């Protein structure tokens, strides 16, 4: 399963991408996380649905110092091909 999430709120400059990468790697997910020009963060994660749902729960909590207002979520049954979970700069 592939998750596409756009995290909205105070999520840039508060180690949100590193937080997301750490959680995703702990859950053995693959994908990317990156800042968007509108101040949000985009997360693309691939893995088992149960682990994707755990990641979503953590994204809603956010990193220390962040304030998540909303998350736009889309899921797709098709897996994209990623080898690891990386921060995109």
The 8 nearest C-alpha neighbors of each residue, nearest first, counted from 0:
[[1, 76, 78, 46, 45, 77, 75, 48],
 [0, 2, 45, 75, 78, 44, 74, 76],
 [3, 1, 74, 44, 43, 73, 4, 45],
 [2, 4, 43, 73, 72, 42, 74, 1],
 [5, 3, 72, 42, 71, 41, 6, 2],
 [4, 6, 41, 71, 70, 40, 42, 7],
 [5, 7, 70, 40, 39, 69, 4, 41],
 [8, 6, 39, 69, 68, 67, 70, 5],
 [9, 7, 67, 68, 10, 66, 39, 6],
 [8, 10, 66, 65, 11, 67, 7, 13],
 [9, 11, 65, 8, 15, 13, 39, 66],
 [12, 10, 13, 9, 38, 15, 34, 14],
 [11, 13, 14, 10, 15, 9, 65, 64],
 [12, 14, 15, 11, 64, 65, 10, 62],
 [15, 13, 17, 16, 12, 18, 62, 11],
 [14, 16, 18, 62, 13, 17, 10, 19],
 [15, 17, 19, 18, 14, 32, 20, 86],
 [18, 16, 20, 14, 19, 15, 21, 86],
 [19, 17, 15, 21, 16, 20, 62, 14],
 [20, 18, 16, 22, 17, 21, 23, 15],
 [19, 21, 17, 23, 18, 22, 24, 16],
 [22, 20, 18, 24, 19, 23, 17, 25],
 [21, 23, 25, 19, 24, 20, 26, 18],
 [24, 22, 26, 20, 28, 25, 21, 19],
 [23, 25, 27, 26, 21, 22, 28, 20],
 [26, 24, 22, 23, 27, 21, 28, 20],
 [25, 27, 23, 24, 28, 50, 22, 54],
 [28, 26, 24, 25, 23, 29, 46, 50],
 [29, 27, 23, 46, 26, 45, 24, 44],
 [28, 30, 84, 83, 45, 44, 81, 82],
 [31, 29, 44, 84, 43, 81, 45, 83],
 [32, 30, 85, 43, 84, 86, 42, 87],
 [31, 33, 42, 86, 41, 87, 16, 43],
 [34, 32, 87, 41, 40, 86, 35, 88],
 [33, 35, 40, 39, 41, 36, 38, 11],
 [36, 34, 39, 37, 40, 38, 33, 41],
 [35, 37, 38, 34, 39, 40, 33, 11],
 [36, 38, 35, 39, 34, 40, 7, 11],
 [39, 37, 36, 35, 11, 40, 34, 10],
 [38, 40, 7, 35, 6, 37, 34, 10],
 [41, 39, 34, 6, 35, 33, 5, 42],
 [42, 40, 5, 33, 32, 4, 34, 6],
 [41, 43, 32, 4, 3, 31, 44, 5],
 [44, 42, 3, 31, 30, 2, 32, 4],
 [43, 45, 30, 2, 29, 1, 28, 42],
 [46, 44, 1, 29, 28, 0, 30, 78],
 [47, 45, 28, 0, 48, 51, 1, 50],
 [46, 48, 50, 49, 0, 51, 45, 28],
 [47, 49, 51, 50, 0, 52, 46, 1],
 [50, 48, 52, 51, 47, 53, 46, 54],
 [49, 51, 53, 52, 47, 48, 26, 54],
 [52, 50, 48, 54, 53, 49, 47, 55],
 [51, 53, 55, 49, 50, 54, 48, 56],
 [54, 52, 50, 56, 51, 55, 49, 57],
 [53, 55, 51, 57, 52, 56, 58, 50],
 [56, 54, 58, 52, 57, 53, 59, 51],
 [55, 57, 53, 59, 54, 58, 52, 60],
 [58, 56, 60, 54, 59, 55, 61, 53],
 [59, 57, 61, 55, 60, 56, 54, 19],
 [58, 60, 56, 57, 61, 67, 55, 70],
 [61, 59, 57, 58, 56, 62, 67, 66],
 [62, 60, 58, 59, 65, 57, 67, 63],
 [61, 63, 65, 15, 18, 64, 14, 60],
 [64, 62, 65, 61, 13, 14, 15, 66],
 [63, 65, 13, 62, 66, 61, 9, 14],
 [66, 64, 9, 10, 62, 63, 13, 61],
 [65, 67, 9, 8, 68, 10, 61, 64],
 [66, 68, 8, 69, 7, 61, 59, 9],
 [69, 67, 8, 7, 66, 70, 6, 9],
 [70, 68, 7, 67, 6, 71, 8, 59],
 [69, 71, 6, 5, 7, 72, 4, 68],
 [70, 72, 5, 4, 6, 69, 73, 7],
 [73, 71, 4, 3, 70, 74, 5, 2],
 [72, 74, 3, 2, 4, 75, 71, 1],
 [75, 73, 2, 1, 3, 72, 76, 0],
 [74, 76, 1, 77, 0, 2, 73, 78],
 [75, 77, 0, 1, 78, 74, 2, 48],
 [78, 76, 75, 0, 1, 79, 74, 45],
 [79, 77, 0, 1, 45, 80, 76, 75],
 [78, 80, 81, 77, 45, 1, 30, 0],
 [79, 81, 78, 82, 30, 45, 29, 83],
 [82, 80, 30, 29, 83, 79, 84, 45],
 [81, 83, 29, 80, 84, 30, 85, 28],
 [84, 82, 29, 81, 85, 30, 28, 24],
 [83, 85, 29, 30, 31, 20, 24, 28],
 [86, 84, 31, 83, 87, 30, 32, 20],
 [85, 87, 32, 31, 33, 88, 16, 20],
 [88, 86, 33, 32, 85, 31, 34, 16],
 [87, 86, 33, 34, 32, 85, 35, 16]]
